[in-house]
């Protein structure tokens, strides 16, 4: 059977943690962050976790990650 290709866009944006969870960097902190509140900037620094059906779909397009 052939190897399954990894989706290159997903590979660049998502990682699998040691516990097997899909993690990603939140959007909105690239530039023009002066208009954001301190609380919002602090929350955007943290990584997000993908769960549920979306996580299952992501694992299908990233088989070797």
C-alpha positions in Angstrom: 0.0 0.0 0.0 1.2 3.5 -0.8 2.2 6.1 1.8 -0.3 8.8 2.6 0.9 12.3 1.9 1.0 14.8 4.7 -0.9 18.1 4.1 2.0 20.6 4.1 -0.1 23.5 5.3 -1.3 21.6 8.3 2.2 20.4 9.0 3.4 24.0 9.3 0.5 25.2 11.5 -0.2 22.3 13.9 1.9 20.0 16.2 1.0 16.9 18.2 1.9 17.2 21.9 3.4 14.4 24.0 0.0 13.4 25.1 -1.3 13.2 21.5 -3.3 16.4 21.5 -3.2 18.8 18.5 -1.9 22.2 19.4 -1.8 25.4 17.4 -0.7 29.1 17.8 -3.6 31.5 18.1 -4.1 34.2 15.5 -4.1 37.9 16.0 -0.7 38.7 17.5 1.3 39.4 14.3 1.0 43.2 14.2 -1.2 46.1 15.3 -1.4 44.6 18.8 -1.4 48.1 20.5 -5.2 48.2 20.1 -5.7 45.0 22.1 -6.2 44.9 25.8 -3.5 43.4 28.0 -5.8 40.5 28.9 -6.5 39.7 25.2 -2.7 39.8 24.3 -2.0 37.5 27.3 -4.7 35.0 26.2 -3.4 35.0 22.6 0.1 34.1 23.7 -1.1 30.7 24.9 -1.4 27.7 22.5 -4.8 26.4 21.6 -5.9 22.7 21.6 -8.0 21.2 18.8 -10.6 18.6 20.0 -13.5 16.6 18.7 -14.3 15.9 15.0 -11.9 18.6 13.8 -9.0 16.8 15.6 -10.0 13.6 13.9 -9.9 15.3 10.5 -6.6 16.9 11.2 -5.1 13.5 12.2 -6.2 12.1 8.9 -4.3 14.7 6.9 -1.3 14.5 9.2 -0.7 10.7 9.4 3.0 10.8 10.4 3.1 13.9 12.6 
